[in-house]
Amino acid sequence: MEFEYGEFIEYFERKVEDFNEKEGGGLYIRFLRQGESGENEREKQYIHDLNLRYHGDSGETLREDYLLLGREDKMCRFRMYDIFLLYKKEGWDAVGNVIAQNYRLLLKLEKSNSTDKVKDFEYIKKNLFIKIGKAGKKSPEGEVCRKVGDLLLSLFFVIFEDEDSGKKSLGASAVTDRMPAMWEVSEEELWDLAFKNMMERHPAIFVPDLMNPKGVDLLSMDIAKIWKDEGFDNYNVPLVTAANIREGIIAMFYPGVCEKLAELFKGSFYILFAGEDGAYIHARNTIPPSVLAETVKSVQGNLSDKIYLYDSKLGEILAL
């Protein structure tokens, strides 16, 4: 039996209580529902922070459903609709693994020497990376980030890596706006270092044929030759993603990626950010943006609700 969202939430609450019992009890568990304003100052602060980070405002009522789980001042937060989509895609075992994995990371974070690492810029510059998510009307206070349309790119650094579950997971912290001065570098230098790390660890992948999803390294390979040899033209729709990472759409923001695609299509092109996995590319003169807008509206789970254009003359990604 497959649950819809409301039924899923009710059953998931029982699953979390079972997890608490397995951990010996004593966990702070709080399901914060859309429209709530918080029962105490601690919850009010969480609601303020969640609204600001994910929706760009500091309203007093929560914009979406969340789960807070942890001990004392350390919390894991889960956006419930993301957990629901994971359940729909991979089932209850995947949901349980995510909860357990994040809680284990939280415990390791409490024991880590994160303060020493924050001061060590030689460590930091090798461990900077970029997260991408949906932006609100305002950027989160006190964090180094860039807003592009309704997408938000944020700078983070790895505190530790966890491989206990057989899958590598990261304990990470956001780069705050006070840190560049402490490290005696500019924000621009931090972005350059982060993109360099991302491109080395998660290179941009170009998938020319969605029926045969075998990709090639976009920046190092001659994608124009591959495109021509396969008999494709501007009416074909390739996918751009990043290797070994869930948030594959980040590859569209790598330096040089859009420029190389503009060479392939001989000009500007539209970008559809479908979920987190990757971006679909449409040559500008092959489809009206109104048709793409209808496509976006009809697909659930899109990270962005907008159509984007890479303007080859301006050299910028623009939200339409």
C-alpha positions in Angstrom: 0.0 0.0 0.0 1.4 3.4 -1.0 0.5 6.4 1.2 -0.4 9.9 0.0 1.2 12.8 1.8 -1.2 13.2 4.7 -1.3 9.4 5.5 2.5 9.3 5.1 3.0 12.0 7.8 0.8 10.0 10.3 2.7 6.8 9.7 6.1 8.5 9.6 5.5 10.0 13.1 5.2 6.4 14.4 8.4 5.4 12.6 10.3 8.3 14.3 9.0 7.2 17.7 10.2 3.7 16.9 13.7 5.2 16.1 13.7 7.0 19.4 13.1 3.8 21.3 15.9 2.1 19.4 18.2 5.0 20.4 17.2 4.5 24.1 14.7 7.3 24.2 15.3 10.9 25.2 15.4 12.4 21.7 13.9 15.8 21.1 11.3 15.1 18.4 9.0 17.9 17.1 6.9 17.9 14.0 6.4 21.5 13.0 3.4 21.9 10.7 2.8 24.5 8.1 1.1 27.5 9.7 2.5 26.9 13.2 4.2 29.7 15.1 6.0 27.7 17.8 5.2 26.8 21.4 8.3 28.4 22.9 11.2 30.7 22.1 13.3 27.9 20.8 10.7 26.8 18.3 10.0 30.3 17.3 13.6 30.8 16.5 13.7 27.6 14.4 10.6 28.8 12.5 12.3 32.1 11.9 15.5 30.5 10.6 13.7 27.9 8.4 11.5 30.6 6.8 14.5 32.8 6.2 16.8 30.1 4.8 14.3 28.3 2.6 11.7 30.9 1.8 13.5 34.2 2.1 11.3 35.8 4.7 11.2 35.9 8.5 7.5 35.5 9.0 6.2 34.2 12.3 4.3 31.2 10.8 6.0 28.2 9.2 5.8 27.9 5.4 6.2 24.1 5.1 6.1 20.9 7.3 9.4 20.1 9.0 10.7 17.5 11.5 13.2 18.5 14.2 15.1 15.7 15.8 18.1 15.7 18.1 19.4 16.4 21.6 19.7 19.6 23.5 20.9 22.4 21.1 22.0 20.1 18.2 19.2 19.4 15.7 18.7 17.6 12.5 16.0 19.2 10.4 14.0 17.5 7.7 11.7 19.1 5.1 8.8 16.6 5.2 7.9 16.9 1.5 11.5 15.9 0.6 11.2 12.8 2.9 7.8 12.0 1.3 9.4 12.2 -2.2 12.2 9.9 -1.1 9.5 7.4 0.3 7.7 7.5 -3.1 10.9 6.9 -5.0 12.8 4.4 -2.8 10.5 3.2 0.0 10.5 3.1 3.8 14.0 1.6 4.1 15.5 4.6 2.4 13.6 7.0 4.7 14.8 5.1 7.8 18.4 5.2 6.5 18.3 9.0 6.0 17.0 9.6 9.5 19.6 7.3 11.1 22.4 8.6 9.0 21.7 12.3 9.7 21.3 11.6 13.4 24.7 9.8 13.5 26.3 12.7 11.7 24.8 15.0 14.3 26.4 13.0 17.1 29.8 13.0 15.3 29.5 16.7 14.8 29.2 17.2 18.6 32.4 15.3 19.1 34.4 16.9 16.2 37.1 19.6 16.7 35.2 21.9 14.3 36.4 25.1 16.1 40.1 24.2 15.2 39.1 23.4 11.6 37.3 26.7 11.1 40.5 28.6 12.0 42.7 26.5 9.6 42.3 28.0 6.2 44.6 25.5 4.6 42.0 22.9 5.6 39.1 25.1 4.7 40.2 25.9 1.1 40.5 22.1 0.3 37.0 21.4 1.8 34.8 24.2 0.4 31.8 23.1 -1.6 28.6 24.5 -2.9 25.0 23.6 -2.1 22.1 24.5 -4.4 18.5 24.8 -3.4 15.3 26.8 -3.8 15.6 30.5 -2.9 13.2 32.7 -1.1 12.6 36.4 -1.5 15.6 37.2 0.6 19.0 35.5 1.1 19.6 33.8 4.5 21.1 36.3 7.0 24.8 35.9 7.8 25.6 33.3 5.1 27.7 33.6 2.0 25.4 32.8 -0.9 24.3 33.9 -4.4 20.8 34.1 -5.7 20.0 33.3 -9.3 16.3 33.6 -10.1 14.6 31.3 -7.6 17.7 29.2 -7.0 20.2 29.8 -4.1 23.9 28.8 -4.2 25.4 28.6 -0.7 29.0 28.1 0.4 29.8 25.3 2.9 32.8 23.5 4.2 33.2 19.9 5.3 33.8 19.3 9.0 34.1 15.5 8.7 33.2 12.6 6.5 31.2 9.5 7.6 31.5 6.2 5.9 30.0 3.9 8.6 26.9 3.1 6.5 28.9 2.2 3.4 27.9 5.5 1.8 30.0 8.7 2.2 28.1 11.4 4.0 29.3 14.9 5.0 29.1 16.8 8.3 29.2 20.4 7.0 28.8 24.0 8.1 27.8 27.1 6.2 30.3 29.8 5.5 29.2 32.9 7.4 29.8 36.5 6.2 32.3 37.0 9.0 34.6 34.1 7.9 36.3 35.7 4.8 37.7 38.5 7.0 39.0 35.9 9.5 40.7 34.0 6.7 41.9 37.2 5.1 40.4 36.4 1.7 37.6 37.8 -0.4 34.2 36.1 -0.9 35.1 35.9 -4.6 38.2 33.9 -3.8 36.2 31.5 -1.7 33.7 31.0 -4.6 36.6 30.3 -7.0 38.1 27.7 -4.6 34.7 26.1 -4.0 34.0 25.8 -7.8 37.5 24.3 -8.3 36.8 21.7 -5.7 33.4 20.9 -7.1 34.7 20.5 -10.7 37.5 18.2 -9.6 35.2 16.0 -7.4 32.0 16.2 -9.4 32.9 17.1 -13.0 30.1 18.3 -15.4 28.6 15.5 -17.4 27.0 16.0 -20.8 24.3 13.4 -21.8 23.5 13.9 -25.5 20.9 11.2 -25.8 18.4 10.6 -23.1 17.4 7.3 -24.6 21.0 6.1 -24.0 22.1 8.0 -20.9 25.8 7.5 -21.2 27.5 10.8 -20.4 30.9 12.4 -21.2 32.9 14.9 -19.4 31.5 18.2 -20.7 34.6 20.4 -20.2 37.3 18.0 -21.3 35.6 16.2 -24.3 34.8 17.6 -27.7 31.0 17.6 -27.2 30.4 19.3 -30.6 32.1 16.4 -32.4 30.1 13.8 -30.4 26.9 15.8 -31.1 27.7 15.8 -34.8 28.8 12.2 -35.0 25.6 11.0 -33.4 23.5 13.0 -35.9 22.0 15.3 -33.4 20.8 18.9 -34.1 19.5 21.8 -32.2 16.1 20.1 -31.8 17.6 17.4 -29.6 17.5 18.0 -25.8 20.6 17.0 -23.9 21.0 16.7 -20.1 23.7 18.4 -18.1 24.5 17.0 -14.6 27.5 16.5 -12.3 29.1 13.2 -11.4 28.8 11.5 -8.0 26.4 14.0 -6.5 22.6 14.2 -6.0 22.4 18.0 -6.8 23.6 17.6 -10.4 22.2 20.9 -11.5 25.1 22.7 -9.9 27.1 21.8 -13.0 25.3 24.5 -14.9 27.0 27.1 -12.8 30.6 25.8 -13.2 32.8 28.2 -15.0 33.0 27.4 -18.8 30.0 25.1 -18.9 27.5 27.5 -20.4 30.1 29.0 -22.7 30.8 25.6 -24.2 27.1 24.8 -24.6 26.6 28.2 -26.3 29.3 27.1 -28.8 27.5 23.8 -29.4 24.1 25.5 -30.0 25.7 28.6 -31.7 24.0 31.0 -29.4 21.7 31.3 -26.4 19.7 28.4 -24.9 17.0 27.7 -22.4 17.6 25.8 -19.2 15.0 23.7 -17.3 16.1 22.7 -13.8 14.2 19.4 -13.4 14.5 18.3 -9.8 18.0 18.2 -8.4 19.4 15.6 -10.8 20.2 17.7 -13.9 19.3 20.4 -16.3 17.7 20.0 -19.7 19.0 22.3 -22.5 16.8 23.6 -25.3 18.3 25.7 -28.2 16.7 29.1 -28.1 15.0 29.1 -31.5 13.6 25.6 -31.3 10.7 26.0 -28.8 8.7 28.9 -27.4 9.3 29.6 -23.7 5.5 29.4 -23.1 5.7 25.7 -24.0 8.6 25.2 -21.6 6.6 27.1 -18.9 3.7 24.6 -19.3 6.2 21.7 -19.0 7.5 23.1 -15.8 4.0 23.5 -14.3 3.0 19.9 -15.3 6.0 18.3 -13.5 6.0 17.8 -9.8 9.2 18.0 -7.7 11.0 20.6 -9.9 13.6 22.5 -7.9 12.8 25.7 -9.9 9.4 27.0 -11.1 11.1 29.3 -13.7 12.5 29.0 -17.2 16.1 30.2 -17.5 17.9 31.6 -20.4 21.7 31.6 -20.9 22.2 34.8 -22.9 25.4 34.2 -24.9 25.9 37.9 -25.5 25.7 38.8 -21.9 27.4 35.7 -20.7 24.7 35.3 -17.9 22.0 32.9 -16.7 18.8 34.8 -16.5 15.5 33.8 -15.0 12.5 34.6 -17.3 
